[in-house]
Amino acid sequence: MSNAFIHPKARIGNNVTVGPFSYIAENVEIGDGTIIGPHVTILDYVKLGRNNKIYPGAVLGSTPQDVGFAGEETWLEIGDGNIIREFANMARGTIHGRGKTVMGNNNMLMSYSHVAHDCVIGNGTVIISYVGFAGFVEANDYATIGGKAVFHQFTRVGAYSMVSGASAVRKDVPPYALTGNNPVAFYKLNLVGLRRNGFTSEQISRIENIYRTLYDSGLNISDACERIERDFEESDEKRTILDFIKNSKRGIVPKISRFIHG
């Protein structure tokens, strides 16, 4: 740690490694077992959990790129077991939003990705290189985001879904979906991701039937949701999909018949 700058008031846990030429500001908390590589910058108002790995050039807690930001105390909170690769950047929140940007546990944020103010990233996500999250974007548990995908403010990505590389996301990506293109659209279920995460054939069949009603019944989304609520037996998958759509402010993505995988 001899060539690193660590503010004497920063709270550093046990068995933390800090590489040369890294900078750790005053209002920073780093949990046990975390590895900070060389040339990492951790600015004020950052909480890092345990056993994270931060690679060279990453910047955590950068000032929000928001013209209304006036230096208020806002935070970046990162959980446990995350991997943040080279030159990724995560901003703090704003007082006009949540007041914090949040990442859960066991995520991988790959090189040169940008996570803007007030974003929320769940658990177990994979965010591939050069992804750009505008402010207030949400990526739910076990979502996979392809490289160079870009996201409009306030868009959401549902659990266990996949967005292919170089997609432009302007509406919400529903749970369990495989999506892509510019603008992004629904193609089919993310079958590979679902199977990798232990979904049974019965669960996948339930999800497929729900999406047939959403996209292939000729009903608009509101009427399709009413039919699903009325006619489909209760299940975790049904509730996850309907709750996600109910809480959508930008609407969910349309369906396409031909998918160009990025």
C-alpha positions as CSV (number, residue, x, y, z in Angstrom):
1,M,0.0,0.0,0.0
2,S,3.0,2.3,0.2
3,N,2.4,4.0,-3.1
4,A,-1.4,4.3,-2.6
5,F,-3.2,7.3,-1.0
6,I,-5.6,6.1,1.7
7,H,-7.3,8.9,3.7
8,P,-6.6,8.3,7.4
9,K,-10.4,8.5,8.1
10,A,-11.4,5.9,5.5
11,R,-12.7,2.8,7.1
12,I,-10.8,-0.2,5.7
13,G,-11.8,-3.7,6.7
14,N,-9.6,-6.7,7.5
15,N,-7.5,-8.4,4.8
16,V,-8.1,-5.6,2.3
17,T,-5.5,-5.3,-0.5
18,V,-4.9,-1.9,-2.1
19,G,-2.7,-1.7,-5.2
20,P,-0.1,0.9,-6.0
21,F,-1.2,4.4,-7.0
22,S,-4.8,3.9,-6.0
23,Y,-6.7,6.7,-4.3
24,I,-9.2,6.2,-1.5
25,A,-11.0,9.3,-0.2
26,E,-12.2,10.1,3.4
27,N,-15.8,9.1,3.3
28,V,-15.2,5.5,2.1
29,E,-16.0,2.2,3.7
30,I,-14.4,-1.0,2.3
31,G,-15.4,-4.4,3.6
32,D,-13.2,-7.3,4.6
33,G,-11.4,-9.3,2.0
34,T,-11.8,-6.8,-0.8
35,I,-9.0,-6.4,-3.4
36,I,-8.4,-3.0,-4.8
37,G,-6.1,-3.1,-7.9
38,P,-3.6,-0.5,-8.9
39,H,-4.7,2.9,-10.2
40,V,-8.2,2.6,-8.8
41,T,-10.0,5.7,-7.7
42,I,-12.6,5.5,-4.9
43,L,-14.0,9.0,-4.2
44,D,-16.1,10.2,-1.3
45,Y,-19.4,8.6,-0.2
46,V,-18.8,5.1,-1.3
47,K,-19.6,1.9,0.7
48,L,-18.0,-1.3,-0.6
49,G,-19.0,-4.7,0.9
50,R,-16.9,-7.7,1.4
51,N,-14.8,-9.8,-1.0
52,N,-15.1,-7.4,-4.0
53,K,-12.4,-7.3,-6.7
54,I,-11.8,-3.9,-8.3
55,Y,-9.5,-3.8,-11.3
56,P,-7.1,-1.1,-12.5
57,G,-8.5,2.2,-13.7
58,A,-12.0,1.7,-12.2
59,V,-13.6,4.9,-10.8
60,L,-16.2,4.5,-8.0
61,G,-18.2,7.3,-6.6
62,S,-17.8,9.8,-9.4
63,T,-19.8,13.0,-9.3
64,P,-23.1,12.6,-11.1
65,Q,-23.2,13.8,-14.7
66,D,-26.3,15.9,-13.9
67,V,-26.3,19.7,-14.4
68,G,-28.5,20.0,-11.4
69,F,-26.0,18.4,-9.0
70,A,-24.6,20.9,-6.5
71,G,-22.2,18.7,-4.5
72,E,-24.8,17.3,-2.1
73,E,-23.9,14.2,0.0
74,T,-25.2,11.2,-2.0
75,W,-23.8,7.7,-2.1
76,L,-22.7,4.7,-4.1
77,E,-23.4,1.5,-2.3
78,I,-21.9,-1.8,-3.5
79,G,-22.6,-5.2,-1.9
80,D,-20.4,-8.3,-1.6
81,G,-18.6,-10.5,-4.1
82,N,-18.7,-8.1,-7.1
83,I,-16.1,-7.9,-9.9
84,I,-15.6,-4.5,-11.4
85,R,-13.2,-4.6,-14.3
86,E,-10.8,-2.1,-15.9
87,F,-12.0,1.5,-16.3
88,A,-15.6,0.9,-15.3
89,N,-17.2,4.0,-13.8
90,M,-20.0,4.2,-11.2
91,A,-21.5,7.5,-10.2
92,R,-23.2,8.5,-6.9
93,G,-26.9,9.2,-6.7
94,T,-28.6,12.6,-6.6
95,I,-31.0,14.2,-4.1
96,H,-33.6,14.5,-6.9
97,G,-33.5,10.7,-7.2
98,R,-32.9,7.9,-4.7
99,G,-29.9,9.7,-3.1
100,K,-27.8,6.7,-4.0
101,T,-26.6,4.4,-6.7
102,V,-26.9,0.7,-5.7
103,M,-25.2,-2.5,-6.8
104,G,-26.1,-5.8,-5.0
105,N,-24.0,-8.9,-4.7
106,N,-22.1,-11.2,-7.1
107,N,-22.3,-9.0,-10.1
108,M,-19.7,-8.6,-12.9
109,L,-19.3,-5.1,-14.4
110,M,-16.9,-5.4,-17.3
111,S,-14.4,-2.9,-18.7
112,Y,-15.3,0.6,-19.8
113,S,-18.9,0.3,-18.7
114,H,-20.7,3.4,-17.3
115,V,-23.3,3.3,-14.5
116,A,-24.9,6.7,-14.0
117,H,-26.5,8.3,-11.0
118,D,-29.4,6.6,-9.1
119,C,-29.1,3.3,-11.0
120,V,-30.0,0.1,-9.2
121,I,-28.3,-3.2,-10.1
122,G,-29.5,-6.3,-8.4
123,N,-27.7,-9.6,-7.8
124,G,-25.9,-11.9,-10.2
125,T,-26.0,-9.7,-13.2
126,V,-23.4,-9.7,-16.0
127,I,-22.9,-6.3,-17.7
128,I,-20.5,-6.7,-20.6
129,S,-17.9,-4.1,-21.8
130,Y,-18.9,-0.6,-23.0
131,V,-22.5,-0.8,-21.7
132,G,-23.9,2.7,-20.9
133,F,-26.6,3.1,-18.2
134,A,-28.2,6.5,-18.1
135,G,-29.6,7.8,-14.8
136,F,-32.2,5.8,-12.9
137,V,-31.7,2.6,-14.9
138,E,-32.6,-0.7,-13.1
139,A,-31.1,-4.1,-13.9
140,N,-32.8,-6.8,-11.9
141,D,-31.3,-10.1,-10.7
142,Y,-29.4,-12.3,-13.1
143,A,-29.9,-10.1,-16.1
144,T,-27.3,-10.2,-18.8
145,I,-26.4,-7.1,-20.8
146,G,-24.5,-7.4,-24.0
147,G,-21.5,-5.2,-24.9
148,K,-22.1,-1.7,-26.2
149,A,-25.8,-1.7,-25.3
150,V,-27.1,1.7,-24.3
151,F,-30.0,2.6,-22.0
152,H,-32.4,5.5,-21.8
153,Q,-33.0,7.1,-18.4
154,F,-35.5,5.2,-16.2
155,T,-35.5,2.1,-18.3
156,R,-35.6,-1.3,-16.5
157,V,-34.3,-4.8,-17.3
158,G,-36.3,-7.6,-15.8
159,A,-34.8,-10.6,-13.9
160,Y,-33.2,-13.4,-15.9
161,S,-33.5,-11.5,-19.1
162,M,-30.8,-10.8,-21.8
163,V,-30.2,-7.7,-23.9
164,S,-28.0,-8.4,-26.9
165,G,-25.0,-6.4,-27.7
166,A,-25.2,-2.9,-29.3
167,S,-29.0,-2.7,-28.5
168,A,-30.6,0.7,-27.9
169,V,-33.0,0.3,-25.0
170,R,-35.8,2.9,-24.7
171,K,-38.5,0.8,-23.1
172,D,-38.5,-1.8,-20.3
173,V,-37.2,-5.3,-21.0
174,P,-39.6,-7.7,-19.3
175,P,-38.3,-10.6,-17.1
176,Y,-37.1,-13.9,-18.7
177,A,-36.9,-12.3,-22.1
178,L,-34.3,-12.5,-24.9
179,T,-34.2,-9.1,-26.6
180,G,-32.1,-7.1,-29.0
181,N,-32.0,-4.7,-32.0
182,N,-32.3,-0.9,-32.3
183,P,-34.7,-0.1,-30.9
184,V,-34.7,-3.1,-28.6
185,A,-37.6,-5.6,-29.0
186,F,-38.7,-9.0,-27.6
187,Y,-37.7,-12.1,-29.6
188,K,-38.3,-15.1,-27.4
189,L,-37.5,-16.4,-23.9
190,N,-33.9,-16.3,-22.6
191,L,-34.0,-20.1,-22.6
192,V,-30.2,-20.6,-22.1
193,G,-30.2,-18.2,-19.1
194,L,-33.3,-19.8,-17.6
195,R,-31.9,-23.3,-17.8
196,R,-28.5,-22.3,-16.5
197,N,-30.3,-20.8,-13.5
198,G,-32.2,-24.0,-12.7
199,F,-35.7,-23.2,-14.1
200,T,-37.7,-26.4,-14.7
201,S,-39.5,-27.3,-17.9
202,E,-42.8,-26.7,-16.1
203,Q,-41.7,-23.2,-15.1
204,I,-40.5,-22.4,-18.6
205,S,-43.8,-23.6,-20.1
206,R,-45.7,-21.3,-17.8
207,I,-43.6,-18.3,-18.8
208,E,-44.0,-19.2,-22.5
209,N,-47.8,-19.3,-22.2
210,I,-47.8,-15.9,-20.5
211,Y,-45.7,-14.3,-23.2
212,R,-47.9,-15.9,-26.0
213,T,-50.8,-14.1,-24.4
214,L,-48.9,-10.8,-24.0
215,Y,-47.6,-10.7,-27.6
216,D,-49.5,-13.1,-29.8
217,S,-53.1,-12.9,-28.7
218,G,-54.0,-9.7,-30.6
219,L,-54.8,-8.0,-27.3
220,N,-53.1,-4.8,-26.2
221,I,-50.8,-5.1,-23.2
222,S,-53.4,-3.9,-20.6
223,D,-56.0,-6.4,-21.8
224,A,-53.5,-9.2,-22.1
225,C,-52.5,-8.6,-18.5
226,E,-56.1,-8.7,-17.4
227,R,-56.5,-12.1,-19.1
228,I,-53.4,-13.5,-17.6
229,E,-54.5,-12.3,-14.1
230,R,-57.9,-13.9,-14.6
231,D,-57.1,-17.1,-16.5
232,F,-53.7,-18.2,-15.4
233,E,-53.1,-20.0,-12.2
234,E,-51.0,-18.2,-9.6
235,S,-47.2,-18.7,-9.8
236,D,-44.0,-16.8,-9.0
237,E,-43.4,-16.4,-12.7
238,K,-46.8,-14.9,-13.3
239,R,-46.5,-12.5,-10.4
240,T,-43.0,-11.4,-11.4
241,I,-44.1,-10.6,-15.0
242,L,-47.3,-8.8,-14.1
243,D,-45.8,-6.8,-11.3
244,F,-43.0,-5.7,-13.6
245,I,-45.4,-4.5,-16.3
246,K,-47.7,-2.8,-13.7
247,N,-44.7,-0.8,-12.4
248,S,-43.5,0.2,-15.9
249,K,-43.4,3.9,-16.6
250,R,-42.0,3.7,-20.2
251,G,-44.0,0.6,-21.3
252,I,-42.5,-2.8,-22.3
253,V,-40.6,-3.5,-25.5
254,P,-42.6,-4.7,-28.6
255,K,-42.1,-8.1,-30.3
256,I,-40.1,-8.7,-33.4
257,S,-40.2,-11.7,-35.7
258,R,-36.6,-11.6,-36.9
259,F,-33.8,-11.2,-34.4
260,I,-30.3,-9.8,-35.2
261,H,-28.1,-11.0,-32.3
262,G,-25.4,-8.5,-31.3
